[in-house]
Amino acid sequence: MIDFIDYTDPNTTLILLHTTIEGNMKTIGAIEVYGKVNGYVETDGLSSIYGCINGNLETRDLIARTNSVINGDINIIYDGFISRSSKIEGNVNCRNIEVCGNIKGNIKAEDSVIIRNSASVAGDIICRNLVVDQGAKINGNVKLEYQFERY
């Protein structure tokens, strides 16, 4: 997974601190949110969230940075990383995800889910591979599936 945004790319969208977007967004390329979006967000690049999204998110890859908040369902085409102290309230669908923060919702991953010791998940987990660090909290059911049906 990419851990940086190319600011020289003219398709990069920045939402700066103290900025609120009211309404749905569809962008080409990466998006970096320091402010707040109240609406559905769709992008075909990396989403790097420092601020808040109140709405569903569709993205290629996701990094929910420390203290970020996402209130809505998240569909990640590839990989996600939920940092320590970040909060997600909604279901997450992805290929792989590493959780260090908090998720209130179900996680469905085509491949791997890693739950770190600082993480708290309140919801069901369905995946092929699961790693849970000592000290992690899971309140839900876990189902390991080795073959996913495509929708």
PyMOL commands that place a pseudoatom at each C-alpha (Angstrom):
pseudoatom trace, name=CA, resn=MET, resi=1, chain=A, elem=C, hetatm=0, pos=[0.000, 0.000, 0.000]
pseudoatom trace, name=CA, resn=ILE, resi=2, chain=A, elem=C, hetatm=0, pos=[1.179, 3.519, -0.784]
pseudoatom trace, name=CA, resn=ASP, resi=3, chain=A, elem=C, hetatm=0, pos=[1.775, 5.687, 2.286]
pseudoatom trace, name=CA, resn=PHE, resi=4, chain=A, elem=C, hetatm=0, pos=[2.159, 9.067, 0.615]
pseudoatom trace, name=CA, resn=ILE, resi=5, chain=A, elem=C, hetatm=0, pos=[0.284, 11.432, -1.652]
pseudoatom trace, name=CA, resn=ASP, resi=6, chain=A, elem=C, hetatm=0, pos=[1.913, 12.846, -4.762]
pseudoatom trace, name=CA, resn=TYR, resi=7, chain=A, elem=C, hetatm=0, pos=[1.137, 16.567, -4.510]
pseudoatom trace, name=CA, resn=THR, resi=8, chain=A, elem=C, hetatm=0, pos=[2.543, 17.167, -7.980]
pseudoatom trace, name=CA, resn=ASP, resi=9, chain=A, elem=C, hetatm=0, pos=[-0.304, 15.082, -9.436]
pseudoatom trace, name=CA, resn=PRO, resi=10, chain=A, elem=C, hetatm=0, pos=[-2.975, 17.517, -10.687]
pseudoatom trace, name=CA, resn=ASN, resi=11, chain=A, elem=C, hetatm=0, pos=[-5.627, 14.924, -9.772]
pseudoatom trace, name=CA, resn=THR, resi=12, chain=A, elem=C, hetatm=0, pos=[-4.854, 15.095, -6.022]
pseudoatom trace, name=CA, resn=THR, resi=13, chain=A, elem=C, hetatm=0, pos=[-7.671, 16.642, -3.974]
pseudoatom trace, name=CA, resn=LEU, resi=14, chain=A, elem=C, hetatm=0, pos=[-6.922, 18.352, -0.651]
pseudoatom trace, name=CA, resn=ILE, resi=15, chain=A, elem=C, hetatm=0, pos=[-9.562, 19.334, 1.872]
pseudoatom trace, name=CA, resn=LEU, resi=16, chain=A, elem=C, hetatm=0, pos=[-7.817, 21.594, 4.336]
pseudoatom trace, name=CA, resn=LEU, resi=17, chain=A, elem=C, hetatm=0, pos=[-8.284, 21.969, 8.084]
pseudoatom trace, name=CA, resn=HIS, resi=18, chain=A, elem=C, hetatm=0, pos=[-11.367, 24.022, 9.099]
pseudoatom trace, name=CA, resn=THR, resi=19, chain=A, elem=C, hetatm=0, pos=[-12.961, 23.323, 5.695]
pseudoatom trace, name=CA, resn=THR, resi=20, chain=A, elem=C, hetatm=0, pos=[-16.341, 21.578, 5.504]
pseudoatom trace, name=CA, resn=ILE, resi=21, chain=A, elem=C, hetatm=0, pos=[-17.710, 20.116, 2.284]
pseudoatom trace, name=CA, resn=GLU, resi=22, chain=A, elem=C, hetatm=0, pos=[-21.498, 19.645, 2.290]
pseudoatom trace, name=CA, resn=GLY, resi=23, chain=A, elem=C, hetatm=0, pos=[-22.556, 17.118, -0.337]
pseudoatom trace, name=CA, resn=ASN, resi=24, chain=A, elem=C, hetatm=0, pos=[-21.235, 14.165, -2.269]
pseudoatom trace, name=CA, resn=MET, resi=25, chain=A, elem=C, hetatm=0, pos=[-17.777, 14.077, -3.869]
pseudoatom trace, name=CA, resn=LYS, resi=26, chain=A, elem=C, hetatm=0, pos=[-16.327, 12.045, -6.721]
pseudoatom trace, name=CA, resn=THR, resi=27, chain=A, elem=C, hetatm=0, pos=[-12.653, 12.601, -7.453]
pseudoatom trace, name=CA, resn=ILE, resi=28, chain=A, elem=C, hetatm=0, pos=[-10.006, 11.251, -9.778]
pseudoatom trace, name=CA, resn=GLY, resi=29, chain=A, elem=C, hetatm=0, pos=[-6.743, 10.406, -8.074]
pseudoatom trace, name=CA, resn=ALA, resi=30, chain=A, elem=C, hetatm=0, pos=[-5.830, 10.692, -4.416]
pseudoatom trace, name=CA, resn=ILE, resi=31, chain=A, elem=C, hetatm=0, pos=[-7.702, 12.593, -1.721]
pseudoatom trace, name=CA, resn=GLU, resi=32, chain=A, elem=C, hetatm=0, pos=[-6.368, 13.933, 1.565]
pseudoatom trace, name=CA, resn=VAL, resi=33, chain=A, elem=C, hetatm=0, pos=[-8.930, 15.142, 4.110]
pseudoatom trace, name=CA, resn=TYR, resi=34, chain=A, elem=C, hetatm=0, pos=[-7.876, 17.346, 7.027]
pseudoatom trace, name=CA, resn=GLY, resi=35, chain=A, elem=C, hetatm=0, pos=[-11.278, 18.998, 7.357]
pseudoatom trace, name=CA, resn=LYS, resi=36, chain=A, elem=C, hetatm=0, pos=[-14.756, 17.486, 7.166]
pseudoatom trace, name=CA, resn=VAL, resi=37, chain=A, elem=C, hetatm=0, pos=[-16.908, 16.005, 4.423]
pseudoatom trace, name=CA, resn=ASN, resi=38, chain=A, elem=C, hetatm=0, pos=[-20.628, 15.552, 5.042]
pseudoatom trace, name=CA, resn=GLY, resi=39, chain=A, elem=C, hetatm=0, pos=[-21.592, 13.273, 2.170]
pseudoatom trace, name=CA, resn=TYR, resi=40, chain=A, elem=C, hetatm=0, pos=[-20.589, 10.303, 0.059]
pseudoatom trace, name=CA, resn=VAL, resi=41, chain=A, elem=C, hetatm=0, pos=[-16.941, 10.253, -1.106]
pseudoatom trace, name=CA, resn=GLU, resi=42, chain=A, elem=C, hetatm=0, pos=[-15.692, 8.238, -4.096]
pseudoatom trace, name=CA, resn=THR, resi=43, chain=A, elem=C, hetatm=0, pos=[-12.126, 8.235, -5.416]
pseudoatom trace, name=CA, resn=ASP, resi=44, chain=A, elem=C, hetatm=0, pos=[-10.032, 5.904, -7.554]
pseudoatom trace, name=CA, resn=GLY, resi=45, chain=A, elem=C, hetatm=0, pos=[-6.836, 6.718, -5.651]
pseudoatom trace, name=CA, resn=LEU, resi=46, chain=A, elem=C, hetatm=0, pos=[-5.491, 6.645, -2.114]
pseudoatom trace, name=CA, resn=SER, resi=47, chain=A, elem=C, hetatm=0, pos=[-7.677, 8.214, 0.581]
pseudoatom trace, name=CA, resn=SER, resi=48, chain=A, elem=C, hetatm=0, pos=[-5.668, 9.655, 3.456]
pseudoatom trace, name=CA, resn=ILE, resi=49, chain=A, elem=C, hetatm=0, pos=[-8.014, 10.832, 6.206]
pseudoatom trace, name=CA, resn=TYR, resi=50, chain=A, elem=C, hetatm=0, pos=[-6.870, 13.072, 9.059]
pseudoatom trace, name=CA, resn=GLY, resi=51, chain=A, elem=C, hetatm=0, pos=[-10.254, 14.700, 9.605]
pseudoatom trace, name=CA, resn=CYS, resi=52, chain=A, elem=C, hetatm=0, pos=[-13.843, 13.472, 9.391]
pseudoatom trace, name=CA, resn=ILE, resi=53, chain=A, elem=C, hetatm=0, pos=[-16.112, 11.909, 6.782]
pseudoatom trace, name=CA, resn=ASN, resi=54, chain=A, elem=C, hetatm=0, pos=[-19.825, 11.640, 7.581]
pseudoatom trace, name=CA, resn=GLY, resi=55, chain=A, elem=C, hetatm=0, pos=[-20.964, 9.395, 4.750]
pseudoatom trace, name=CA, resn=ASN, resi=56, chain=A, elem=C, hetatm=0, pos=[-19.959, 6.304, 2.830]
pseudoatom trace, name=CA, resn=LEU, resi=57, chain=A, elem=C, hetatm=0, pos=[-16.480, 6.065, 1.305]
pseudoatom trace, name=CA, resn=GLU, resi=58, chain=A, elem=C, hetatm=0, pos=[-15.361, 4.196, -1.829]
pseudoatom trace, name=CA, resn=THR, resi=59, chain=A, elem=C, hetatm=0, pos=[-11.627, 4.206, -2.481]
pseudoatom trace, name=CA, resn=ARG, resi=60, chain=A, elem=C, hetatm=0, pos=[-8.725, 2.246, -3.939]
pseudoatom trace, name=CA, resn=ASP, resi=61, chain=A, elem=C, hetatm=0, pos=[-6.682, 2.299, -0.694]
pseudoatom trace, name=CA, resn=LEU, resi=62, chain=A, elem=C, hetatm=0, pos=[-7.342, 3.892, 2.694]
pseudoatom trace, name=CA, resn=ILE, resi=63, chain=A, elem=C, hetatm=0, pos=[-5.204, 5.271, 5.485]
pseudoatom trace, name=CA, resn=ALA, resi=64, chain=A, elem=C, hetatm=0, pos=[-7.332, 6.508, 8.389]
pseudoatom trace, name=CA, resn=ARG, resi=65, chain=A, elem=C, hetatm=0, pos=[-4.769, 8.579, 10.279]
pseudoatom trace, name=CA, resn=THR, resi=66, chain=A, elem=C, hetatm=0, pos=[-4.595, 9.069, 14.059]
pseudoatom trace, name=CA, resn=ASN, resi=67, chain=A, elem=C, hetatm=0, pos=[-7.746, 10.721, 15.463]
pseudoatom trace, name=CA, resn=SER, resi=68, chain=A, elem=C, hetatm=0, pos=[-9.627, 10.525, 12.157]
pseudoatom trace, name=CA, resn=VAL, resi=69, chain=A, elem=C, hetatm=0, pos=[-13.360, 9.719, 12.113]
pseudoatom trace, name=CA, resn=ILE, resi=70, chain=A, elem=C, hetatm=0, pos=[-15.407, 7.998, 9.410]
pseudoatom trace, name=CA, resn=ASN, resi=71, chain=A, elem=C, hetatm=0, pos=[-19.148, 7.564, 9.989]
pseudoatom trace, name=CA, resn=GLY, resi=72, chain=A, elem=C, hetatm=0, pos=[-20.355, 5.392, 7.119]
pseudoatom trace, name=CA, resn=ASP, resi=73, chain=A, elem=C, hetatm=0, pos=[-19.696, 2.197, 5.224]
pseudoatom trace, name=CA, resn=ILE, resi=74, chain=A, elem=C, hetatm=0, pos=[-16.286, 1.867, 3.571]
pseudoatom trace, name=CA, resn=ASN, resi=75, chain=A, elem=C, hetatm=0, pos=[-15.545, -0.053, 0.374]
pseudoatom trace, name=CA, resn=ILE, resi=76, chain=A, elem=C, hetatm=0, pos=[-11.790, -0.376, -0.242]
pseudoatom trace, name=CA, resn=ILE, resi=77, chain=A, elem=C, hetatm=0, pos=[-10.714, -2.018, -3.494]
pseudoatom trace, name=CA, resn=TYR, resi=78, chain=A, elem=C, hetatm=0, pos=[-7.323, -3.030, -2.133]
pseudoatom trace, name=CA, resn=ASP, resi=79, chain=A, elem=C, hetatm=0, pos=[-5.813, -2.279, 1.275]
pseudoatom trace, name=CA, resn=GLY, resi=80, chain=A, elem=C, hetatm=0, pos=[-6.757, -0.315, 4.373]
pseudoatom trace, name=CA, resn=PHE, resi=81, chain=A, elem=C, hetatm=0, pos=[-4.934, 0.865, 7.477]
pseudoatom trace, name=CA, resn=ILE, resi=82, chain=A, elem=C, hetatm=0, pos=[-6.843, 2.169, 10.498]
pseudoatom trace, name=CA, resn=SER, resi=83, chain=A, elem=C, hetatm=0, pos=[-4.427, 4.075, 12.766]
pseudoatom trace, name=CA, resn=ARG, resi=84, chain=A, elem=C, hetatm=0, pos=[-4.428, 4.196, 16.549]
pseudoatom trace, name=CA, resn=SER, resi=85, chain=A, elem=C, hetatm=0, pos=[-7.151, 6.489, 17.982]
pseudoatom trace, name=CA, resn=SER, resi=86, chain=A, elem=C, hetatm=0, pos=[-9.081, 6.600, 14.693]
pseudoatom trace, name=CA, resn=LYS, resi=87, chain=A, elem=C, hetatm=0, pos=[-12.788, 5.738, 14.791]
pseudoatom trace, name=CA, resn=ILE, resi=88, chain=A, elem=C, hetatm=0, pos=[-14.859, 4.023, 12.145]
pseudoatom trace, name=CA, resn=GLU, resi=89, chain=A, elem=C, hetatm=0, pos=[-18.627, 3.534, 12.517]
pseudoatom trace, name=CA, resn=GLY, resi=90, chain=A, elem=C, hetatm=0, pos=[-19.741, 1.436, 9.571]
pseudoatom trace, name=CA, resn=ASN, resi=91, chain=A, elem=C, hetatm=0, pos=[-19.051, -1.771, 7.716]
pseudoatom trace, name=CA, resn=VAL, resi=92, chain=A, elem=C, hetatm=0, pos=[-15.715, -2.254, 5.942]
pseudoatom trace, name=CA, resn=ASN, resi=93, chain=A, elem=C, hetatm=0, pos=[-15.204, -4.307, 2.759]
pseudoatom trace, name=CA, resn=CYS, resi=94, chain=A, elem=C, hetatm=0, pos=[-11.654, -4.701, 1.450]
pseudoatom trace, name=CA, resn=ARG, resi=95, chain=A, elem=C, hetatm=0, pos=[-8.916, -7.061, 0.279]
pseudoatom trace, name=CA, resn=ASN, resi=96, chain=A, elem=C, hetatm=0, pos=[-6.613, -6.547, 3.303]
pseudoatom trace, name=CA, resn=ILE, resi=97, chain=A, elem=C, hetatm=0, pos=[-6.850, -4.379, 6.393]
pseudoatom trace, name=CA, resn=GLU, resi=98, chain=A, elem=C, hetatm=0, pos=[-4.736, -3.621, 9.444]
pseudoatom trace, name=CA, resn=VAL, resi=99, chain=A, elem=C, hetatm=0, pos=[-6.642, -2.190, 12.406]
pseudoatom trace, name=CA, resn=CYS, resi=100, chain=A, elem=C, hetatm=0, pos=[-4.935, -0.270, 15.209]
pseudoatom trace, name=CA, resn=GLY, resi=101, chain=A, elem=C, hetatm=0, pos=[-7.937, 1.929, 16.039]
pseudoatom trace, name=CA, resn=ASN, resi=102, chain=A, elem=C, hetatm=0, pos=[-11.656, 1.398, 16.621]
pseudoatom trace, name=CA, resn=ILE, resi=103, chain=A, elem=C, hetatm=0, pos=[-14.270, -0.075, 14.288]
pseudoatom trace, name=CA, resn=LYS, resi=104, chain=A, elem=C, hetatm=0, pos=[-17.967, -0.389, 15.125]
pseudoatom trace, name=CA, resn=GLY, resi=105, chain=A, elem=C, hetatm=0, pos=[-19.188, -2.462, 12.211]
pseudoatom trace, name=CA, resn=ASN, resi=106, chain=A, elem=C, hetatm=0, pos=[-18.511, -5.644, 10.311]
pseudoatom trace, name=CA, resn=ILE, resi=107, chain=A, elem=C, hetatm=0, pos=[-15.262, -6.307, 8.442]
pseudoatom trace, name=CA, resn=LYS, resi=108, chain=A, elem=C, hetatm=0, pos=[-15.249, -8.423, 5.290]
pseudoatom trace, name=CA, resn=ALA, resi=109, chain=A, elem=C, hetatm=0, pos=[-11.826, -8.968, 3.712]
pseudoatom trace, name=CA, resn=GLU, resi=110, chain=A, elem=C, hetatm=0, pos=[-11.027, -11.132, 0.706]
pseudoatom trace, name=CA, resn=ASP, resi=111, chain=A, elem=C, hetatm=0, pos=[-7.637, -11.951, 2.202]
pseudoatom trace, name=CA, resn=SER, resi=112, chain=A, elem=C, hetatm=0, pos=[-6.171, -10.714, 5.497]
pseudoatom trace, name=CA, resn=VAL, resi=113, chain=A, elem=C, hetatm=0, pos=[-7.331, -8.903, 8.619]
pseudoatom trace, name=CA, resn=ILE, resi=114, chain=A, elem=C, hetatm=0, pos=[-4.745, -7.861, 11.216]
pseudoatom trace, name=CA, resn=ILE, resi=115, chain=A, elem=C, hetatm=0, pos=[-6.060, -6.642, 14.576]
pseudoatom trace, name=CA, resn=ARG, resi=116, chain=A, elem=C, hetatm=0, pos=[-3.298, -4.924, 16.581]
pseudoatom trace, name=CA, resn=ASN, resi=117, chain=A, elem=C, hetatm=0, pos=[-3.148, -4.741, 20.386]
pseudoatom trace, name=CA, resn=SER, resi=118, chain=A, elem=C, hetatm=0, pos=[-4.492, -1.157, 20.449]
pseudoatom trace, name=CA, resn=ALA, resi=119, chain=A, elem=C, hetatm=0, pos=[-7.530, -2.081, 18.312]
pseudoatom trace, name=CA, resn=SER, resi=120, chain=A, elem=C, hetatm=0, pos=[-11.154, -2.549, 19.239]
pseudoatom trace, name=CA, resn=VAL, resi=121, chain=A, elem=C, hetatm=0, pos=[-13.618, -4.143, 16.807]
pseudoatom trace, name=CA, resn=ALA, resi=122, chain=A, elem=C, hetatm=0, pos=[-17.330, -4.344, 17.645]
pseudoatom trace, name=CA, resn=GLY, resi=123, chain=A, elem=C, hetatm=0, pos=[-18.716, -6.404, 14.782]
pseudoatom trace, name=CA, resn=ASP, resi=124, chain=A, elem=C, hetatm=0, pos=[-18.313, -9.611, 12.825]
pseudoatom trace, name=CA, resn=ILE, resi=125, chain=A, elem=C, hetatm=0, pos=[-15.152, -10.415, 10.876]
pseudoatom trace, name=CA, resn=ILE, resi=126, chain=A, elem=C, hetatm=0, pos=[-15.129, -12.517, 7.717]
pseudoatom trace, name=CA, resn=CYS, resi=127, chain=A, elem=C, hetatm=0, pos=[-11.773, -13.143, 6.055]
pseudoatom trace, name=CA, resn=ARG, resi=128, chain=A, elem=C, hetatm=0, pos=[-9.343, -15.751, 4.745]
pseudoatom trace, name=CA, resn=ASN, resi=129, chain=A, elem=C, hetatm=0, pos=[-6.449, -14.971, 7.136]
pseudoatom trace, name=CA, resn=LEU, resi=130, chain=A, elem=C, hetatm=0, pos=[-6.695, -13.428, 10.594]
pseudoatom trace, name=CA, resn=VAL, resi=131, chain=A, elem=C, hetatm=0, pos=[-3.998, -12.161, 12.969]
pseudoatom trace, name=CA, resn=VAL, resi=132, chain=A, elem=C, hetatm=0, pos=[-5.027, -10.911, 16.409]
pseudoatom trace, name=CA, resn=ASP, resi=133, chain=A, elem=C, hetatm=0, pos=[-2.396, -9.399, 18.712]
pseudoatom trace, name=CA, resn=GLN, resi=134, chain=A, elem=C, hetatm=0, pos=[-2.557, -10.005, 22.439]
pseudoatom trace, name=CA, resn=GLY, resi=135, chain=A, elem=C, hetatm=0, pos=[-4.609, -7.216, 24.013]
pseudoatom trace, name=CA, resn=ALA, resi=136, chain=A, elem=C, hetatm=0, pos=[-6.815, -6.558, 20.978]
pseudoatom trace, name=CA, resn=LYS, resi=137, chain=A, elem=C, hetatm=0, pos=[-10.564, -6.428, 21.615]
pseudoatom trace, name=CA, resn=ILE, resi=138, chain=A, elem=C, hetatm=0, pos=[-13.134, -8.144, 19.389]
pseudoatom trace, name=CA, resn=ASN, resi=139, chain=A, elem=C, hetatm=0, pos=[-16.838, -8.217, 20.239]
pseudoatom trace, name=CA, resn=GLY, resi=140, chain=A, elem=C, hetatm=0, pos=[-18.426, -10.238, 17.446]
pseudoatom trace, name=CA, resn=ASN, resi=141, chain=A, elem=C, hetatm=0, pos=[-18.195, -13.430, 15.454]
pseudoatom trace, name=CA, resn=VAL, resi=142, chain=A, elem=C, hetatm=0, pos=[-15.227, -14.519, 13.347]
pseudoatom trace, name=CA, resn=LYS, resi=143, chain=A, elem=C, hetatm=0, pos=[-15.631, -16.625, 10.219]
pseudoatom trace, name=CA, resn=LEU, resi=144, chain=A, elem=C, hetatm=0, pos=[-12.684, -17.804, 8.140]
pseudoatom trace, name=CA, resn=GLU, resi=145, chain=A, elem=C, hetatm=0, pos=[-13.637, -18.348, 4.494]
pseudoatom trace, name=CA, resn=TYR, resi=146, chain=A, elem=C, hetatm=0, pos=[-11.193, -19.729, 2.000]
pseudoatom trace, name=CA, resn=GLN, resi=147, chain=A, elem=C, hetatm=0, pos=[-13.193, -18.965, -1.124]
pseudoatom trace, name=CA, resn=PHE, resi=148, chain=A, elem=C, hetatm=0, pos=[-15.229, -15.807, -1.594]
pseudoatom trace, name=CA, resn=GLU, resi=149, chain=A, elem=C, hetatm=0, pos=[-18.164, -15.562, -3.930]
pseudoatom trace, name=CA, resn=ARG, resi=150, chain=A, elem=C, hetatm=0, pos=[-17.985, -12.594, -6.307]
pseudoatom trace, name=CA, resn=TYR, resi=151, chain=A, elem=C, hetatm=0, pos=[-21.043, -10.381, -6.502]
for i in range(1, 151): cmd.bond("trace and resi %d" % i, "trace and resi %d" % (i + 1))
show_as sticks, trace
zoom trace
